[in-house]
């Protein structure tokens, strides 16, 4: 921002993003990264985050772990839900090996951290079991 705003710089950034979303200028539903928005508007990260929070509170955008900020209408379902569907999509049965973290990262375009978090949730639901040295296996077909 080149000049101070009595309205609040974060609100101006939120308005600019809102207009881009309405005009369909956001490609593939993914907002620019926080770093890109900081550079574009010449503001600090906290200012960008406040602007994104305003849009999130309006349900226009959603934060997707491992993927960034997305327009709500194009945001993918939570990763844990998509990983749960792997059991039925791949025709896995109880005791079958579950795909590796590396395979899941490539398949869903997610970070290893996001995949590990979702797998831990699935283990907590009782869907998967980890066998030391052998990876994960299907423990149940539906959550316990």
C-alpha positions, 0 to 999 in steps of 0.5 A: 500500500502506498498510502495510509488508509483510514479504513484499514489496509486489511479491509482494502486488500479484502475488498480487492480479493473479493472483487477478483473472486467475483470477477473470476480472476482467481485461477483454479480457485487457489488464492495467491500465496501470502508471500505473493499478497504481501509483495503485491500490496507491500504490507506485512504478513499479519495484514494479509492474514487479517484480510484473509480472515475477513474473507473466511468469516464471510465464507468466501475463502477457506484455508486448506492445509497443505494447499493454501487459501482457496475460494470456498466453492472450489475448495477440495473436501478435507484430506482425511475424507479423501484418504478415507475414500481410498479404502473403497476406491482401491477395493481394500479389505481389512488387513490389506496394506494402505498406500504409502505416504509418498504415494498419497502425497503424489496422488492428492498433491498434498504435503507430507505433513498434511498426509501424516496428519490425516493418516493420524486422524484415520488411525484415531478413528480405528480405520488404519493400524501401523505395523512397525517396518511394514507401513499401514494396514486397513483395520476397519472399513468404517469408523469405529 
